[in-house]
Amino acid sequence: MSLLKFYINTARKLLRNEDNKFSRPIVSISIAGVALGIVVMIIAIAITTGYKQVIREKVVSMGSHIRISNYDMNYSFEPVPFDKNQDFVEEIRRMPQVQSLQCFSTKSGVIKTKDQVEGIVLKGIDDTFDTTHFQQNMLEGTFLNVNDTVPSKEILISKTMSQRLKLNIGDKVRTYFVQDPPMQRNFIVVGIYETGLPEYDKQFALVDLRQVQKLNQWDSNMVGGMEILLRDFNEIDDLGEQIDGKVGYKLKAETIKQIFPEIFQWIALFDTNVVVLLIITFFVCLITMMSTFFIIVIEQTSAIGILKTLGMKTKAVVRLFIAIASNILIRGLIWGNVLAFAIGLAQQQWHWVKLDAATYYVAYVPIQFNIPMILGLNLGVFVLCVAALTIPAYVVARKISPLTAIKFD
């Protein structure tokens, strides 16, 4: 322990020596360079993590992690019904990874106001609907009341739909359905939501599931599908396969990754971009450190020669070089983390950096700090930089001879 203190204290004295008129500003620039690199890395990871989380929550908020439907179901929003009283339902609900299981059905039609007509997809839900994820989408009004014995005539529409149809809370709307025989239903707007996902906001409205069952002339046990919410998104692939094996050959279980592959393929590109950015930024930090290292070596050649004259071995000189590099790295890492968290927390609080929601699905740059990943990043940068400097440090330490070093001064 005393030997470690010797290296640390010697490294500090060499870096703080007032005679180092040339290397001192270079050391400050190196610390600033490492700090800036860490800021870029941490913010990149925080933005990617936050953005992926927000998009996942938006997709899940209008549905679920896993959807069970009839194997013959097409994608025209007119599902093939099946009985909700299936043997596997209670088994799935008892799975520890499952948060909830809810029933639903969809029905396509037309919504009409005094001077506007729009296509609409009614998504019928019942009292099993988990509002945990959906509440973040609510802008005005209240959620549907589907607990009464009489089917509710309430409807929850999107902000996009309300603006295009000029509808507000309390307005009555008429919906028409082309079928045999044709059907018509009146609803009252009780709430307005916004997911930021155009696929949902342009066409989906929530109503009582019993209204959809009546329109389709189903009995109360028939549903268009079941949605399963999980406690951990990372388990979606494994659980998707497990549940698909439980529902039988007439039904199928699909994850939201399978239902919306284009969205999740797009999200997956973020990881690739971040990896490339991290590699480039790391090499910038490494080059900065190596440049500083060689400048310090040149300026401290005389001091190192004296230490070797006093009996310091080559390995000890290498350790001293590593201590000097570590001192610079640690200071850079500390400042970088402080600045990164300050910037990230400010963005979380005030949303200074805005985005075009129509393009990016989010109105501002989301930030989420993944602490284990950030700790791993700091450790990785420190270890890799020190490891990369070890070889040149060993070569330089062997080349410096006491006599030449003293004459060099």
Buried (B, 14 or more C-beta within 10 A) or exposed (E): EEEEEBBBEBBEEBBEBEEBEEBBEBBEEBBBBBBBBBBBBBBBBBBBBBBBBBBBBBBBBBBBBBBBBBEEBEEEBBBBBBEBEBEBBEEBEEBEBBBBBBBBBBBBBBBBBEEEEBEBBBBBBBEBBBEEBBEBBBEBBEBBEBEEEEBBBBBBBBBBBBEBBEBEBEBEBEBBBEBEEEBEBEBEBBBBBBBBBBBBBBBBBBBBBBBBBBBBEBEEEBBBBBBBBBEEBEBBEEBBEBBBEBBEEEBBBBBBBBBBEEBBEEBEEBEEEBEEBBEEBBEBBBEBBBBBBEBBBEBBBBBBBBBBEEEBEBEBBBBBBBBBBBBBBBBBBBBBBEBBBEBBEEBBEEBEEEBEBEEBBBBBBBBBBBEEBBEEBBEEBBEEBBEBBBEBBBEBBEEBEBEEBBEEE
